[in-house]
Amino acid sequence: MIGAGSGGRAFAAYISSKGFPVSLYNRSYSRISSIIRKGGIKAQGALEGFFPLELITQNLKLAIKDADVIMVVIPASAHKSIAKKLSSLLSNNQIIILNPGRTFGSVEVKGIIDKKNRKNFNKIGETQTLLFTSRELAGNEVNIITIKDTVNFSTFPGNFTYLVYDKLKDVFPQLIPVDNYLEVTLNNIGMLLHPAISLLNAGMMDFGKKFKFYKEGATPRVCEVLENIELELNEIFLRLGLKQLRYHKWVKKSYGVNTDKIYESIQNVEAYKNINAPDKLITRYFTEDVPTGLVPVASLAMFLNVPTPTINSIIHLSSILCGEDFKKTGRTLQNLKLFDFFVNYLKDLRNLEWELKGYYKTKHIFSHPEDFKICSNCGNINSLNNKYCWVCHLNNFKEIKFGDIMTIKKKDPNILMRT
């Protein structure tokens, strides 16, 4: 377990409660000194009791030695630095899970590890959001306000998702594996909520005024801005062929609250009601959620030629308030080297759209002849699913023979053929 803040403590206590040995690492001693003295974590709320830990340390090499799974529960703004430290210490059979990855967290971490250790380390996953709503308490304690019913997760590359899931499912039945990595990493709930609510309550936060972040800060007018962010995100999702992001549906899955608007959803989540706003302006709601959430999304929108005026405004104003140009320091398609990934993704999406219309590349046909048949009347290739020939409309077919395959093979493999 990397990170001994509220999330890290919640994870460590939860995993210990399942009977698994846990090593807890934190960079600074002050955050773990009491945990070291007590030998574990005391939890209250959704999980009650004292949970011993096998090791509590500032030594990262010692912490991850012999660990099957490395759970990273730190601000996404620190993913880059922890990846550099981990890169020389990892073995190829280990698994890294970012809780959460925010947007493109696994891509960033994998890129750094690949560059540093040249081992093609692939088992890096991320969750869509944190499994626990929790708050760090004094000493060795944590208040676990709620444990979400379901949390989506995926790996990058996505073909390792189910291998990782097999390792995690007995400990975390709440984690739902998702084939398409983009469906997890772009559904970043933190970037939807935190920056806009913080920006529109910046005066009170800067003044240090006490108020409930969601209950009082997410007013109906503020939530209108959130609705606009959601609309812009969904334009991006539409271009990528992804399911639409609807916050109220996510709340229903995660917390069991059934409404149809963002405002009503926020106000009816029990776990949100007593969460205080930060008592200072520059917090992770800006320094994490903007550069690792809104900035990569804006970068992707620019690549797709999707206008995102609300998102761009929040990035711009947040940068002024925090005195940092988040567009320069944040994750972008360029610094993550994701252009080729999205070019290929869009090509595959286009090919899928053509396949749904009955078009296939000749390469696919000669590689999978069992999926096709020949019309005995007109000699045209048909999909095996066709009841009638798409050309002559007769129901008279025969199997594709070797000679038919060779004829197809001689054609350009990228030519699309109607079937």
Sequence and secondary structure as in RCSB ss.txt:
>XXXX:A:sequence
MIGAGSGGRAFAAYISSKGFPVSLYNRSYSRISSIIRKGGIKAQGALEGFFPLELITQNLKLAIKDADVIMVVIP
ASAHKSIAKKLSSLLSNNQIIILNPGRTFGSVEVKGIIDKKNRKNFNKIGETQTLLFTSRELAGNEVNIITIKDT
VNFSTFPGNFTYLVYDKLKDVFPQLIPVDNYLEVTLNNIGMLLHPAISLLNAGMMDFGKKFKFYKEGATPRVCEV
LENIELELNEIFLRLGLKQLRYHKWVKKSYGVNTDKIYESIQNVEAYKNINAPDKLITRYFTEDVPTGLVPVASL
AMFLNVPTPTINSIIHLSSILCGEDFKKTGRTLQNLKLFDFFVNYLKDLRNLEWELKGYYKTKHIFSHPEDFKIC
SNCGNINSLNNKYCWVCHLNNFKEIKFGDIMTIKKKDPNILMRT
>XXXX:A:secstr
 B  SHHHHHHHHHHHHTT   EEE SSSTTTHHHHHHTEEEEEESS EEEE SEEES HHHHHTT SEEEE S 
GGGHHHHHHHHHTT  TT EEEESS  SSHHHHHHHHHHHHH S    EEEESS SEEEEE STTEEEEEEE S 
EEEEESSGGGHHHHHHHHTTT TTEEE S HHHHHT  HHHHHHHHHHHTTHHHHHHT   BTTTTTS HHHHHH
HHHHHHHHHHHHHHTT     HHHHHHHHH    SSHHHHHHH GGGTT B  SSSSSHHHHTTIIIIIHHHHHH
HHHHT   HHHHHHHHHHHHHHTS HHHHS  TTTTT HHHHHHHHHHHHHHHHHHTTEEEHHHHHH GGGEEEE
TTT  EEETT SS TTT    EEE  HHHHHHHHTS TT EEE 
